[in-house]
Structures are given as C-alpha cells and as structure tokens.
Amino acid sequence: MRNAPTILHLDMDAFFASVEQASKPSLRGKAVIVGGLGPRGVVATASYEARVFGVHSAMPMAQARRLAPNAAYLVPRFALYRSVSEQVMALLRALSPLVEPLSLDEAFVDLEAAGAAWDEASARLAGTKLRVDIRAVTGLTGSVGLAASKMLAKIASEQAKPDGLVLIEPGTERALLAPMSVRILPGVGPATGDHLRRAGITTVEELAEAGEDELVRLLGKAHGHALHAMALAHDDRPVVAEREAKSVSVEDTYDVDIHDRLRVGLEVQRLADRCVRRLRGAGLSGRTIVLKVRRYDFSTLTRSETLRGPTDDPAVIREAAARLLGSVDTTGGVRLLGVGVSGLADYTQEDLFAQAAGGLRPAEPEEAVPVVEEEPEPAERHWHAGHDVRHAEYGHGWVQGSGLGRVTVRFETPQSEPGRVRTFFVDDPALEPAEPLPLVEETDASHLARPSGDRTPGEDQASSEPASLPKSWSGTEGGGAAVSRP
C-alpha cells in the first residue's frame, strides 16, 4: 500500500434522483424516488429527502409507497443519466489516465499516476477542485474519499456523504477501521456477516484479533486470507483503467404474468433487438446468446447457445433466442424475460447465415418474393412519469402522471422557476415526447470536462487553486465544503 492518500473514490450523491431534481425545479428539496412503478417494481435511487422515511435502493416500490406516499415517483431516464455520467467521467480522466469506473455514478482515480497529487495537501486540493468542477459542469454534488488504498478511499467517500470530502491520513487507518462493523469491508455481505457474528466477530478490530488461521477455518483459505489483510488495512489492489464488459443484456419484469406463448415469443424478439442495439452502441459483438426466464413461481431458468463466431446480427440473435425459448416450459406464466450476449469481441464474423439457419446456409431464391406488410394499428400513447414532453403552446415540461385518458404535465425547465401544471387528453396532437434539456447552461465552465492539453490559449489552465469556489466557502464542515477527518 502506498504512503500518500492519492487514491480517490468518487460517489455521486443519490445520482438518479439528483439528476431528476436538477432538471425539475419543483422537486428540489422534495422526496424523489426513481424506479419501476409497476406492482413488482423496485427502487433504483431515493433522494436524501426520501431516505428520511426509510426508503432505500432495491426496496420494493410498493413498500416505498407505503413509507413515503407523498413522494414523487418517476420512471428512470437512463439516456440522460449516461450523458451526465460521461461528463463526470471526462472530468476524472482530465485528472488522471487511471480511472476505474464502477458504475454510472462511481469510480476510482489514481491521482499519483499523472502527478495530480503526491501528498496529503495536493490530494485534498485535487479532490476539492474536482467537486467544484462537477458542480459547475453538471449542477450535481459528489462525495469524495481520499486514502492510500481503494478500500479505504471507498470507506472515506461513504463517510463524506452527502456532498463532502474525507481524507484518511496514512497511519490512522487501523484506528479508524477498528470500531466499524465487519460489513464495511469488501466481500462481507449478509451471509458472511451472519457467519462471523455467530462466531462472536462483529467489528473490524475483532476480525483482526481473531487471527488469520481462525478466519481461514471459518471462511476458507482465499476469503480468510483476504479479510484478515483488509482488517489490518492492507489493500494493494491497483486502479485498473479498463474494465471490459463480460456481457451485454436486457431484461423486463412484467406487472402481470404472461401466459400466452405467442406474447412470450414476441417479448423475447423485442428484447433481442434491444440487446443488439446495446451491443452495436458499444461497438461489440458476441458468440454466446443467453435467455433468462423467471416463471410464475419465481424459479429462474437460463439457457445459452454458443455460435461459431461473434455476431451483432439481429436476425441471428433473434433466432438463437427463439430456439432457446423452445426448450423452456412457460405454461404456468412468465414474470421476467431477459436476453443477453456474452463471449464479447470488437469484431463481427462476416458470414453467419449458416448459424441463423441451424447449420445450413439457405439457397439463394431464383426470384425475389415481395413481402407485404400490414399497416400496424396506431399504438396507444404512453406517458411515463418524469419523462420530458413539449407542448406546441406551453413549451417544455415533464409528465407528472397519467391515467383515465389524461396526462398531467408540469411546464418548467432546469433553469426556470417551478412551473405550472396543466392536464391534457393523452392523444392531444399538440403534446409530443421531447429530449431532456441540459442541466446546466453552457458557460465558461464547459472547458472543465476536457483535458488541460486540449484547452485553447486563454482558458484557465490547471493550477494549485480550486476553480470557481462557492461564495460560501469556509473550509469548515457544512454547506458542502470539503471536510477532512482522521
């Protein structure tokens, strides 16, 4: 483990909910819950105002509604979240070439790799400037942990939440960890935690005192060795810049079990097409097609088929998924379906007609036969809570809710005051879906998301002072200022 606190862990605060609050002035300071809104939906993110009521991520949405009946419940807008995440990751990569994203809202950064920090003072300055830059570029807050290892940096960012900075000084790690629950350590989940508790081990200090041999006896060789090292604050894992995806997949959970076999087949085809779009968006292809089916009794089946070469051909993937579905009994009803592709590659097998046909390439037809497609019936317009719309007269807004043939819209933008609410018929021709608006207006801060070497002359270059410090900056705890604790 290094001697300076130059590993940075960034965790954006209640990311999905914070993006929604930033884009909707009427929801700022209010309880906001993002997730699946159906009877089987789960909470993806809850704002800190909602967490006061006991709502947390992965909670069933029905339970969240009981705890916080007056909260705003919104359907996720993943395209917007990815866009904001890319802005944040660009700021991190401007700090260092060694950035290890863990999710859309979380990443490790090795500050020492690019000389961005080399001791406690420079690390604190880099973390402070990063938080200011994130607010300037996205309007959001992030919590920063700084330490000499990845494990400790992540623990520090948890202590910093929300909207703070915690630096763990080298030499204080053991004292900091000692009273903490064993659950704070990576790899200690509910099952391992319960196993240790039954052995009389509940804190990190007790874990260290138990000794390596006892932990190996309780947990096995690999897990026992690793946990004992972490209890002694030893963590030599490097920040890894490239984390290759092992698979690409999509899945849907249905509010009502699907019993009709034809409907199940159509859903699998639709999921296969979505999976292909995601594959192509990432510039990938894959060899193994995977089907996931969760039945009415919660039993989950997976089936897979490996092709002779990687593909991103929708016809090949659809037909493979259909063949896999043929081996699954769905007569009792289906509550979840998923299609995935693994064995990823960044190239595509040129000729996969044989695979699509089960091994035989189809003969070329002598004469093309025209295909007559029936005109599809107009689909019913669905207005998802939280999604953006535009009205010909009233401008940009977002859906507060819909039902009984009507949709309620609040007209406001990220830069406006809280807006007025109006109700329309769901088929009102003046109302259309819209793209999300930027959370922050284009300003001089837009250059912050580019590496300093890409900036034009006259732009603010990297310096020893944080850029654009808030007027309320005091250097003390509170008000979003950076905080350092031992």
Secondary structure, 3 states (H helix, E strand, C coil): CCCCCCEEEEEECCHHHHHHHHHCHHHCCCCEEEECCCCCCEEEEECHHHHCCCCCCCCEHHHHHHHCCCCEEECCCHHHHHHHHHHHHHHHHHHCCCEEEEECCEEEEEHHHHCCCCCHHHHHHHHHHHHHHHHHHHCCCEEEEEECCHHHHHHHHHHHCCCCEEECCCCCHHHHHCCCEHHHCCCCCHHHHHHHHHCCCCEHHHHHHHCHHHHHHHHCHHHHHHHHHHHCCCCCCCCCCCCCCCEEEEEEEEEEEECCHHHHHHHHHHHHHHHHHHHHHCCCEEEEEEEEEEECCCCEEEEEEEEEEEECCHHHHHHHHHHHHCCCCCCCCEEEEEEEEEEEECCCCCCCHHHHCCCCCCCCCCCCCCCCCCCCCCCCCCCCCCCEEEECCCEEEEEEEEECCEEEEEECCCCCCCCEEEEEECCCCCEEECCCCCCCCCCHHHHHHCCHHHCCCCCCCCCCCCCCCCCCCCCCCCCCCCCCCC
